[in-house]
Amino acid sequence: PDEPDNGLALCALHHKLFDRGALGLSPEHHVLVSSSFRAVGAGRAVSELHGRPLAPRPGAQLPADQHVGWHTSQVFKGQPLAA
């Protein structure tokens, strides 16, 4: 939904990857990269995001648990990369 607690400021590339299920968030707000994402060339930089915590600006609201859970169950593809 269009709610402040359901928002992330992402560049066009990461927004597309998030919408297509290649990127997601853990319940602890760490970046997840799907094991179905195939990194080649510059795409390896995306794989390196796996496990990194979100770094919101001071005062920024993190996505609410229910929105993170919905994205994980309905959009995120496959399993997260192995640690």
BELPE-V66195 format. One record per helix or strand of 2 or more residues. SS is the DSSP state (~ for helix, > for strand). FROM is the first residue (numbers start at 1). LEN is the number of residues. Records with the same first field share a line. If there is no record, write none. Layout:
SS->FROM-LEN + FROM-LEN
This chain:
~->4-3 + 12-8 + 41-7 + 65-10
>->23-3 + 30-5
